[in-house]
Structures are given as structure tokens and as C-alpha cells.
Amino acid sequence: MIRRALSTKRQLCWLLAGILVSAGAVAQPDRRTSLDQAVEEARGRFPGRVLSAETQRQGGRESHRIRILTDDGRVKRLRIDAESGRFERGGGR
């Protein structure tokens, strides 16, 4: 009787551990922003023609650098963090 209770407890513990691990995988999706996604986000904020777009690594982090010729004739230089998708200050070189 005691062995059976321990076996059932052990099975429940493994089941619960499996559920928690799989829930963690679902709760934390990959938030990395691709260069294409960054370009679309930039074009949404600044309508115009994309002049250039590239991914650079600096200090162990990747960022997307995008230049857009806006409809009013200005060149916007943007930098988007590849891991968070956030726009960063100092998009220029």
C-alpha cells in the first residue's frame, strides 16, 4: 500500500513537472525581431522608401539599422534592438 502511494506520488510529481516545463515554453515565446519585421515596423512609423537595412553586432548585441527616405524628403536613420524589437536612440552612424 505504501509503495503504491509513493509510486502514484512520483507519477504526479513527474506529470506536474512536465506541465510546468511546457507552460514555461509557451509563456516565453521568442521575441527576437527579424530584419524584415524591423523594416515593416519602421515603415509603419515613417512612411517612405527604404534606402538600406542591415543587421549589425556591437558589444555582443544585434541591432537592425534602417535608413528611410521619408515622403517629405528627409532621411531617417533608425536603430532597432534585434532581441527586444525596441527602437533605440542614436540611429545614425
C-alpha positions, 0 to 999 in steps of 0.5 A, spaced: 500 500 500 505 504 501 509 503 495 503 504 491 502 511 494 509 513 493 509 510 486 502 514 484 506 520 488 512 520 483 507 519 477 504 526 479 510 529 481 513 527 474 506 529 470 506 536 474 513 537 472 512 536 465 506 541 465 510 546 468 516 545 463 511 546 457 507 552 460 514 555 461 515 554 453 509 557 451 509 563 456 516 565 453 515 565 446 521 568 442 521 575 441 527 576 437 525 581 431 527 579 424 530 584 419 524 584 415 519 585 421 524 591 423 523 594 416 515 593 416 515 596 423 519 602 421 515 603 415 509 603 419 512 609 423 515 613 417 512 612 411 517 612 405 522 608 401 527 604 404 534 606 402 538 600 406 537 595 412 542 591 415 543 587 421 549 589 425 553 586 432 556 591 437 558 589 444 555 582 443 548 585 441 544 585 434 541 591 432 537 592 425 539 599 422 534 602 417 535 608 413 528 611 410 527 616 405 521 619 408 515 622 403 517 629 405 524 628 403 528 627 409 532 621 411 531 617 417 536 613 420 533 608 425 536 603 430 532 597 432 534 592 438 534 585 434 532 581 441 527 586 444 524 589 437 525 596 441 527 602 437 533 605 440 536 612 440 542 614 436 540 611 429 545 614 425 552 612 424 
